[in-house]
Amino acid sequence: MRYKYLLITFFFPFSLIAQDGGKSAFSFLNVDHSPRTEAVGGSSIAIFDSDVSLSATVPSLLNATMNNELAFTFGDYFSDINLLSFSYAINFNEIGVLGLSLKAITYGEFDANDELGYNQGSFSANDQVLTVGFGKKLNKSFTLGVNINLLNSVYSNYNSFALSSNISSTYFNLDKKFTSTLLFKNIGRQLRFYSSEREKLPFEIQFALSKELKHLPFRYHLSYNKINQFDIKSPYKLMQQTNMETGELEIKEETIAKTALRHIIIGGELNPLRKSLFIRGGFNFQRRFDMTVVNRPAMIGFSWGIGFKVSRYRFDYSRSSYHLSGNPNNFSIATNLTTFGL
């Protein structure tokens, strides 16, 4: 009976509408704030330690080692876009671990022009996500987690509000240093519309695993995104070209293997001397395939970062190559309030 209410809480969000495919509103939900996640390519949902910033997306990662952990992140995204977030967790012993998170994206100021091009002033745009999550350890190897997200989006005079949930299950083996997670992400629906039409949320299913090597202080990460949708190539990607010899239009077909690779993200963390320094790197196939300029592929799709501890604080930094026009930088600082006697 003691698991009765836990199971009700866990499965309740499935009563919300989980929509998939095509374009969706609230796509900012898929923008990573954590520099640790960004450094290994994205979607690092299988890391079971005290990093509380990861629990905002994956509630089953909430565990007792996060008790009284506090983390702040800042992201210098593209142009004037900034990412801000806060995460905190508290352990209630036998009951479970409660997590609280707030994320915000600000897009800066824009010129407001009428249909004739005359300036009518300026306007701003921003998004916010307030998250309350709960994680429960079922036995020595499994945890379940669920969170509720309150989504708010304001673009000039247009405003939208939505309710969503992430549900996840994590398996971890501390002896073998292996972790795997199955995540149902962005289950929910729009409650207040930008206009008269309801839009869907970017629902997806993700699976990831990570393992630290036995004789090397290196942990690899492997993620498979969008399990619920196989063809995820960009609708804006050029799919046809003119043959310069014949002058005929040719269709560029994508192989099944390349389509499958789009789902995969690989990354790793090296912990030299097994102390407080981490060196990270990752590669995102989807980003590489969709954002590369043919004659200048450069390092598109790659990312890297470092993490280190100084006194009571942990610092993380990442730099990701999304496109030739921009390389987002993410920063975070975390500490445990217990060390300050709080």
C-alpha positions in Angstrom: 0.0 0.0 0.0 2.9 2.4 0.7 3.6 2.5 -3.1 0.0 3.1 -4.0 0.2 6.9 -4.0 3.6 6.8 -5.6 2.3 4.9 -8.6 -0.7 7.2 -8.9 1.6 10.2 -8.9 3.9 8.5 -11.4 1.2 7.5 -13.9 -1.2 10.5 -13.5 0.6 12.7 -16.1 -0.1 10.1 -18.8 -3.7 11.3 -18.6 -2.4 14.6 -20.2 -2.1 14.7 -23.9 1.2 13.5 -25.2 1.5 14.7 -28.8 4.3 14.1 -31.2 5.4 14.8 -34.7 5.7 18.0 -36.7 6.2 21.5 -35.3 5.3 22.3 -31.7 5.2 25.2 -29.3 7.5 25.6 -26.3 10.4 24.2 -28.1 12.6 26.0 -25.6 12.1 23.1 -23.3 14.7 21.2 -25.3 17.4 23.9 -24.8 20.0 22.6 -22.4 21.1 24.9 -19.6 23.5 22.6 -17.8 27.1 23.0 -19.0 27.8 19.4 -18.0 25.0 18.2 -20.4 26.1 20.6 -23.2 29.8 19.5 -22.8 29.0 15.8 -23.6 26.8 16.7 -26.6 23.4 17.0 -24.9 20.8 14.6 -23.3 23.1 13.4 -20.6 20.2 11.8 -18.7 22.1 8.9 -17.2 24.4 10.5 -14.6 23.6 9.3 -11.1 25.5 11.6 -8.6 25.0 14.8 -6.7 24.6 17.1 -9.8 21.2 18.7 -8.9 21.0 20.7 -12.1 20.3 17.4 -14.1 17.2 16.6 -12.0 15.2 19.4 -13.5 14.8 17.4 -16.7 15.3 13.9 -15.3 13.4 13.5 -11.9 14.6 9.9 -11.4 18.1 11.3 -10.9 17.0 12.9 -7.6 18.8 11.0 -4.9 19.9 11.5 -1.3 23.4 12.8 -2.2 21.6 15.9 -3.6 20.3 16.9 -0.2 20.6 20.6 0.3 22.4 21.0 -3.1 22.0 24.4 -4.8 23.1 25.2 -8.4 22.9 28.2 -10.6 23.6 28.2 -14.4 24.1 30.9 -17.0 24.2 30.5 -20.7 25.4 32.9 -23.3 23.4 31.5 -26.2 23.0 33.2 -29.6 23.0 37.0 -30.2 21.3 38.6 -27.1 19.7 35.4 -25.9 20.6 34.5 -22.3 19.8 31.3 -20.3 19.3 31.4 -16.5 18.4 28.6 -14.1 18.3 27.6 -10.5 18.0 24.1 -9.0 17.7 22.8 -5.4 16.9 19.5 -3.8 16.0 18.3 -0.3 15.9 14.7 0.9 13.0 13.5 3.1 14.6 10.2 4.1 12.1 7.3 3.5 9.6 9.5 1.6 11.9 10.5 -1.3 13.7 13.5 -2.7 12.0 16.7 -3.7 13.5 19.0 -6.3 12.7 22.6 -7.3 13.9 24.3 -10.4 13.4 27.6 -12.3 14.6 28.2 -15.8 14.3 31.3 -17.9 15.3 32.4 -21.4 15.4 36.0 -22.3 15.6 37.0 -26.0 16.4 40.7 -25.7 14.7 43.7 -27.2 13.2 43.8 -30.7 12.0 46.7 -32.9 8.2 46.8 -33.3 7.4 47.9 -36.9 3.9 48.1 -38.5 3.0 46.7 -41.9 4.5 49.7 -43.7 7.8 49.5 -41.9 7.3 52.4 -39.5 8.8 51.9 -36.0 6.2 51.6 -33.2 8.7 51.2 -30.4 10.2 48.0 -29.1 9.1 44.8 -27.3 10.7 41.9 -25.4 10.3 38.1 -25.4 11.0 35.6 -22.7 10.1 32.1 -21.5 10.0 30.6 -18.0 9.7 27.0 -16.6 8.9 26.4 -13.0 9.5 22.7 -12.1 8.6 20.7 -9.0 10.0 17.1 -9.1 9.9 14.0 -6.9 12.3 11.0 -7.0 11.8 7.8 -5.1 14.3 5.0 -4.7 12.4 1.7 -5.0 15.3 -0.6 -4.2 19.1 -0.6 -4.3 19.2 -0.3 -8.1 16.0 1.5 -9.3 14.5 4.9 -8.9 11.3 6.5 -10.3 10.7 10.1 -10.8 8.1 12.6 -12.0 8.0 16.3 -12.2 5.4 18.9 -13.0 6.4 21.9 -15.2 4.5 25.2 -15.3 5.4 26.8 -18.6 5.0 30.5 -19.4 5.9 32.2 -22.6 5.6 36.0 -23.4 6.3 37.4 -26.9 5.3 41.0 -27.0 1.5 41.0 -26.6 1.2 37.2 -27.1 1.2 35.0 -24.1 0.8 31.3 -23.6 0.7 29.0 -20.6 1.1 25.2 -20.4 1.3 22.3 -18.0 3.7 19.4 -18.7 5.4 16.6 -17.0 8.6 14.5 -17.3 8.5 10.9 -16.1 11.6 8.8 -15.9 13.1 5.6 -14.5 16.8 5.1 -13.7 18.8 1.9 -13.1 22.2 2.3 -11.4 24.8 -0.1 -10.3 27.3 1.7 -8.1 29.7 -1.3 -8.0 30.0 -1.5 -11.8 29.6 2.3 -12.1 26.8 1.8 -14.7 23.7 3.9 -15.1 20.8 3.9 -17.6 17.7 6.0 -17.9 14.4 5.9 -19.8 12.7 9.3 -20.0 9.3 10.4 -21.2 9.7 14.1 -21.8 7.3 17.0 -22.2 4.0 15.2 -21.7 1.3 17.8 -21.4 -0.9 20.4 -23.1 -1.2 24.1 -23.7 -3.8 25.7 -21.4 -3.7 29.3 -22.7 -3.1 29.8 -26.4 -1.1 32.4 -28.3 -4.1 32.8 -30.6 -7.2 30.7 -31.1 -5.5 27.5 -31.9 -4.1 25.0 -29.4 -0.5 23.9 -30.2 1.3 20.7 -29.2 4.3 20.3 -26.9 7.6 18.7 -28.1 7.0 15.3 -26.6 9.7 12.7 -27.0 11.1 9.5 -25.5 14.8 9.3 -24.7 17.1 6.5 -23.5 20.7 6.8 -22.3 23.4 4.9 -20.6 26.8 5.7 -19.1 29.6 3.7 -17.6 32.9 4.4 -16.0 35.7 2.1 -17.3 37.3 -0.3 -14.9 40.9 0.6 -15.4 40.6 4.2 -16.6 39.0 7.3 -14.9 36.8 7.8 -17.9 33.0 7.7 -18.1 31.3 7.4 -21.5 27.8 8.6 -22.4 25.5 7.2 -25.1 22.1 8.7 -25.7 19.3 7.8 -28.2 16.7 10.6 -28.6 13.3 10.7 -30.2 12.6 7.0 -29.9 9.0 7.7 -30.7 9.8 9.2 -34.2 12.4 7.7 -36.6 12.7 10.4 -39.3 13.8 13.5 -37.5 15.7 15.3 -40.2 15.1 19.0 -40.5 12.2 20.0 -42.9 14.4 23.0 -43.9 17.3 20.9 -45.0 18.0 21.1 -48.7 16.8 17.8 -50.2 17.4 18.5 -53.9 20.1 20.1 -56.1 20.8 20.8 -59.7 23.3 18.5 -61.5 25.9 20.9 -63.0 26.6 18.6 -65.9 23.1 17.7 -67.0 21.2 20.7 -65.6 18.6 18.3 -64.2 17.1 18.5 -60.7 18.3 15.6 -58.5 16.6 14.4 -55.3 19.1 13.8 -52.4 17.9 10.7 -50.6 19.1 10.1 -47.1 20.2 6.6 -46.2 18.5 4.7 -43.3 21.8 4.5 -41.5 22.2 8.3 -41.5 18.6 8.8 -40.4 19.3 6.4 -37.5 22.5 8.2 -36.5 20.6 11.4 -36.1 19.2 10.1 -32.9 22.6 9.3 -31.3 24.7 11.5 -29.1 28.1 10.3 -27.7 30.2 11.9 -25.1 32.6 11.3 -22.2 34.1 12.6 -19.0 37.8 12.2 -18.1 38.6 12.5 -14.4 42.5 12.7 -14.2 43.9 11.3 -11.0 40.3 10.7 -9.9 40.1 14.1 -8.2 38.1 17.3 -8.6 39.0 18.0 -12.2 36.8 16.8 -15.2 37.5 17.2 -18.9 34.5 16.5 -21.1 33.7 16.2 -24.8 30.8 15.1 -27.0 29.4 14.8 -30.5 25.8 15.4 -31.7 25.1 13.7 -35.0 21.8 15.6 -35.6 23.5 18.9 -35.1 26.3 17.9 -37.5 24.0 16.7 -40.2 21.5 19.7 -40.1 23.8 22.6 -39.3 26.9 22.0 -41.3 27.8 24.3 -44.2 29.0 22.0 -47.1 32.2 23.8 -47.9 33.0 24.6 -44.3 32.1 21.8 -41.9 34.5 22.9 -39.2 33.7 21.5 -35.8 29.9 21.6 -36.1 28.4 19.0 -33.8 31.3 18.9 -31.4 31.3 20.2 -27.8 33.7 20.3 -24.9 34.0 21.5 -21.3 35.7 21.4 -18.0 34.6 21.0 -14.4 36.5 21.6 -11.1 36.0 22.2 -7.4 37.4 25.0 -5.4 36.9 24.9 -1.7 33.1 24.5 -1.2 32.1 25.3 -4.7 32.0 23.4 -8.0 32.3 25.2 -11.3 31.5 23.9 -14.8 31.9 25.4 -18.2 31.0 24.2 -21.7 31.3 25.4 -25.3 29.3 23.9 -28.1 29.7 24.3 -31.8 26.1 24.6 -33.2 26.9 26.5 -36.4 29.6 28.7 -37.9 27.7 31.7 -36.7 27.6 30.8 -33.1 29.1 28.8 -30.3 27.1 28.9 -27.1 28.9 29.1 -23.7 27.4 27.7 -20.5 28.5 28.3 -16.9 27.4 26.9 -13.6 28.3 27.2 -9.9 27.0 24.7 -7.3 27.5 24.1 -3.6 26.0 22.2 -0.7 24.3 24.5 1.8 25.0 22.0 4.6 28.7 23.0 4.5 27.7 26.5 5.5 25.7 25.1 8.5 22.3 25.7 6.8 
